[in-house]
């Protein structure tokens, strides 16, 4: 499984150790969080205040005391609405060797936002969320086996559609009954713990020498919501840099996006590092991450858009809080690009004309809380980057398929109202991985799908590879197609 770290972690640090009985060997455990998607939920935050594993009972039915995975005072706040086929790192902790058959979680402070695309322009509405329970116990079957010889990772998944209750008309009521599952994570045929896509944040310090001969350097990265600790990202001779020539060229306070590997020893090793600009909260310069909800265009080019602020880096919540709309103003000098590591198989255009509602972006620039008496904060953007994302929808029709069975495309009907019921042309090639299905010819009518990759908009293109288009077209360049059971 490819694991993406989408940070929403508060007060956690990798390598922490729970207080355990003496004489029992300890072994590293990494905990990831994920989600099954729910349409039009812009954000659902939940704070984990406790997590503990219960040892498997002995033959006599006796179970040892629970083992804490979060230390006293630690908590993890995750936005589960964006973890569609992605995962967030919750913690890394050393626990006693043994077998564990149950995970108990406690949580608090649910926060929910929905996007109303039936309004012109669309609006973001806060929903008062109410938990039916503050604690759940989840069985682990088969039991989790922990040994000191190697690190183990587990996935903690929230089934958001089953957790969030709706009324007879499908409207969200705010009642949340947390429904979790847990299982061991693994990459087939590899000893590594995960491929970590789109890890992002602000550089705190840079080291130009490696901690071992395998590493050429490292930098400390502070993702949004992670405080006060930062993560150490190691670089190698094969690490690719964009916007910087290497570790020594990374400026402190620069915002970077990283694709990295978590190896079997728990080291974060970068494949790709993209530097996007230096932030300066004292000068009201910051990066904001979230989906575009509406655009304003003139002469075929987008002049401004509104986005839902899901994350900000660095933290400028004293001035502009998450959960709000932000108006992003563009000029001819605003750079519009896709992430260096993002899938764009056919090298489709990325420009101001290609910005559209539903895209996940990071916007950089100077912001102010209001302008000319307006109530929506405004940013003068210096750069906008399209980010990889996952769309949920149903298979509609096959558009093209090559002899390899995986290169071509199909039509997807997204469940989000952001697309006004229009189909999206999903493009695939030999690099696209298929989960739950063998290839394009095996996709089933009306079957639920998750597609992961880059969402694009083409005003005039009539074809992409072998896929015919009717402009203007939504396009999705997919590196993964996941057919749900």
N, C-alpha and C positions, 0 to 999 in steps of 0.2 A: 504494500500500500504506500502510495506517495502521500506524505504528510506535509501540510502547509501550516506554518506558524502564523496565526493572525492574532496579534497580541492584544489581550485585555487583562493582563495579570497585574495584581496589586500586591506589592510587598513580598514577592517570592524571590528566592535565589537558588540557582542550581547547585547541587552538591550538599544541601542541608541534610542533617542527620537527626532522626527522631531519638528521644531518650529511650534506650532499649536495655534489656537485661545483659549483664556482663557475661562474657564467655561464649556467646552465640555469634558465629560469623555474620557479618553484615554484607548485604548485596545491594547494588544500585537498582532503583526502580524509577522509570520516567513515566509521567502521567500526562496523557493528551486528552483534550476535550473536543467533541465534534457535535454535529447536528443533522437531523433530517429536516428539510426546508419547509417553510410555510409561506405561501404567497402574500405579497404586499405587507409583510411584517418588516418594517425598515430596521428595527432594532429590538432585541429582547435581551436585556442584561440581567444576570443573576449572579449574586455573590456567594461563593462557596466559603463558608466559615469553618467547616470541619470536614475531614475525610479520614476514614480508618478502615483497615483491612482486618477481617476476622479470620484467624487460623482455622483450617479444616479440622473438624472434630476427630479425635482418636477413635480407635475401634470401640472404646468404652463410652463414646458419645461426649467426651470432654473436649471443649475448645479452649485454647489459650486466650489471654487477654487481647483485645483489639490493639492494632499497631497504627499509630497516628501517621498520616501522610502530610499533614500540615501541622507545623509547630504552633505553640501558643502564640496568639497575636497575628498569625498569618491568615490571609484570606486571598481568594482569587475571584476577580470579577471578569466574567466572560460574556461577550455578545454572541449568543448562539444563533442569531438570525443570519449571520454571515458565514457560518461554518458549514456550508453545503459542500460535502465531499472534501472539506478542508478540516484541519485540526488546529487547536491552540495548545501550546505547552502550558500545563497547569503547575507542575513542579517536578523536581528531581530530588530524590531522597534515598538514603541508605536505610534498609530495613533488615530484620533477621531472616536468615535462610529459613525455608519452610514452605508449606502448602497453605494457600488461602482460598476460601470458598465464598466470601461475602464482602462487599464493599458498602459501607454506610456513609451517607453524605448528609450534611446539614447546610442550609442556605438561608439567605435573607435578601431583602431589598430588591425585589423584582422591578424592573423598569421596562416599559413597552411603548413603542411608537409605530404607528401605521401611516402609510401614505395614501391619501385620498386623491386618486387620479381623475375622479369625476368632477373635481373642481377645476376652474380655469382662473389662474394657474393652479396646479396641484398643490395641496397643502399637506403638512405633516402634523398629525394629531397625537398627543400624548394620551395613553390609555392607563387608567388606574388599575394596576395589576394586583391580584390578591392570590396568595398561595394557599392551597387546600391543606398542605402539610409543610412543615419546616424541616423534615427529615425523611429519607428513604433508605431502605436496605435492599441492595441488588445482589442476587445470587451470581456466582461466577462458576460456570459449567462449560468445560471441565475446570477444576480448580487451578489456580495460578501457582506454578512451581517457581520458587525463587532460590537460586544458588549463587554462591560468591564467585563462580567461575566466569559469569558473563552478565551484562546488564539486560534488563527486561523492560519492555514498554507496554503499557496498557492504553486502550482507547475507551474513553468515557463519552457515550453518545446520548444526547437528548433528542427524543422524538418530539419535535416542536408541534406538528399538527395534532398529535395525540395529547399533548400537554395543554395547549391553549384551547379553551372552550369557546364555541360560537353559538349564536341563537339560531332560530329557524330560518332566518334570512341570510345566514352565513356571516353576520357581523360579529366581531370579536367582543366578548363580554368582559374580558379582563380576568376571569377566573383561570388560574393556572394549577394544574395537577401534574407536577414534575414526573415525567416518565423516562427513565434512563435505562440503558443497557451498558454492559462492560465486557470487554474481551481483550485478549492479548494481541498486540500489534506486531507485525513482522513484515519485512520485505522478502518476497519469495527468492530463495537462493542466495541471500546476502546476510552477513552478520551485522550490518549497520542497522541502526534503530529507525531511521527515516530520512527521506529527502524533504527538506524544509524550504518551501517556496514562499517568496514574498515576505520574508522577515524584514521589518523596516523600523526606522527610528533615527535618532540623532546621535552622531559620533561624539563620544566623551573624551577619548584619548586614543593615541596611536602608538604602536610599538613596531619598530622596523626590524626587529630580530625575533626569530621564532622560539617558542618554548621547547621545541624539539627539532631535530634535523629535518623532519618532514614538513615543517612550517617555515615560511619566509618572513612572517610578521603576523600582527594581529591588531585589532582595534576593539574598543569597548563601545557597545551599542546600547542605547537606552530606548527601548520600544515605548510607544504610547501606553501609559498606565502602569509601567513598571517602575517602582520607586522604593528605596533609593538605589537598588542594585542595578548594575548594567551587565550585559552579556558579553563574553569574550568571543569574537569571531576570528578564527585563524585563517590565514591565507597560505597558498602554496604556489609553486611555480606554474601551475596550470590554471590558477584563478584568473578569470577574465574581468577586466575593469572597463566601465563606461563612465565618461565624465571625469575620470581621474586615471592617472597612469599606473598607480600602484598604491600600497598602503601609505607611503610617505607623502603622497599627493592628496590624501584625504584631510580636509580641514575639520578641526574641532567645531561642533555645532552644525556640521553639514548633515542634511537628510539623505539617507541612503536606503536603497532596496537591495536585499540580498537573497540569493538562492543558495542554500547551504545543505550540507550533509551532517547529520548527527551520527558520529561513528560509534563503534561498540564500546568505546571508553568514555562516551559522553561529550567528546569534543565537537564543537560546531566548526565545520570546515567549509569555507565559501567556494562555490562554483563560479558565481557571478556577483559582482558588486557594482551597483550603479549609483553614482553620486549625482543628486539632482539640484543641489543648491544649498547655500549656507543660510540657516535661520537665525533670527535675532529678535526674541520676544520684546526686548527693551525698545526696539524700533518698530514694533508691531509687524514683524516679518515672521511668518510661520507657514507650516504645511497643514492642509486640511484634507481628510480622506472620507469618501462616501460616494453615494450614487447621485448622478444628475437626475433631477425630477422635471425640469422644464428648460427650454432654450428659447432665445430670441435671436432671430437671424435677419440679415439685410444683405441684398445682392448675393444670395447664395452662400453667405459666410456667417457663422455664429458670432454675434457681438457680445453676448453675455449668456450665462446660464445660472440657474439656481440648483444648489446641491444640498443634500441632507448631510450635516456634519456628524459623522459617526466616530471619528477619531481626530485628534489634533496633535501635532508634534512640532516643537515641544509643548508642554502643558500651558495653555493661555486661558484656562477656564475662568480665571478671575475677570477676564474681559469678555470672552466669547465662549459660551458653554457648548458642549456636545448636545445633540438632540435638537439643534436649531437648523433653520435654513440659512444659507449663505449665498448672496448674490456675487458671482464671479464675473468681473468685467474683463473683456479681452480687447487687445489692440493688435495692430499689425506686427508689433514687436513681441507679442506673446508666443513663446515656443510651445507647440503642441506635438507630443511624441507618444509612442508606446514604450513600455518598459523594455529594456534591452533584452531581457530574458523571455518576454511574452511571445506566445505563439502567433506568428503572422506568416504562415506557410507561403502564401501567394504574394507577399510583399504589397498588400493592399495599402491604399493611401491613408495617412493619418494627418489630419489638418483640422482647422477650425470648422470646415464644412462637414467633417466627419463626426462631430460631436452630437450626441443624441440622448434623450432620456433613457434611463436604464443602465447606462455605462457606469462602471466603478472608476473613479479618477482620484488622483491626488493633485491638488491645486496649491501652487506656491505664489507668494506675493505679499503685498502690504495690505493689511485689513484695518477697518474701523467699524465701530459698533453701529453707527448710523450715518446717513448722508442726506443732507437737505430735508431733515425732518422725518426720514423713513424709519421704519421699525425693523427692517431686515438688515443684518450686518452686510458690509460690502467689502470685496477684495479687488484690488487692481493686480491682476495676475501677471507674473513674469513667465511662468511655465505651467503647463498642464500635462500630466502623464496619464495615459490609459493604463489600467491595471487588469491583471488576470482576474476572472471571476467565474462563478458557476451560475448557470441558468437552469431553472426547473420548468418542465413542460411535458408535452406528449408528442410522440411521433405522428407526423401527418402523412408524408409521402416520400418516396425515394426519388431524388433528383438526378443522380448519376452515380455509377459504380464502375470501377475499372476491374481488370482481370484479377488483381490481388485481393479483391473483396473488401478492402478498407479505404481505398482512395476514391474520393467522389464527394457526395453530399446528400443531405436530406432536409426536408422542411420540418421545423419544430414549431409547435403552437405553445408559446410561453404562457405560464399561468399568471404572471404579473400583469396588472392592468397598465403598466408603463408603456406597453406596445400596442394598446388599443385593439387587441384581437388580431393583429397582423402576424403572419408567419415569419419566421427567421430562417434564412438559408444557412445551414450548418455545413462547414467545409471540413473535410477530413483528408488525411494522407497516410503514408506508410508509418509516420511517426506517431499517429494517434493511437492511444491504447483504448481497448474496449473491455468494459467490465460487465458481467452478467449477460453478455451477448458476444457471439464470435466475430461479427462484422456487420457491414451495411445490409447485406441480404437477409440477415436474421432479425432485423428490427421489426417490431410488431405494431400493427395499427393501434393507435390510441394508447400505447404503452407509455407509462411514466418514465421520463428520462431526466438525467442530470448531465449537462454538458459543461466542460471546464475549458476555458481558453480566453480568447480576446474578442470582445464585442465591437463590431465596426459598423459604420453606416456609409453606404455608397450612393451619392446623389444621381450618378449617370452611368455607372458601369453595367454592361449588358451580359457579362459572363465573368466567372472566376474559375480558372482552370477548365474543367469539363462541365461545370455547373452553370446553366443558363440563369440569368437574372432579369427581373422586370424593375427598372429603376423608378423611384428611389428604393433602395433595398437595405434591410438589416442583414448583416453577415456575421457569422460567428465562426472564427477560426479555432477549431477544437483540438486540444491535445489529449482529451479524454472524453469518452462517451460511456455513460453508466446507465444501463437499463435496470430499473428497480424491479424487484420481484412482485 
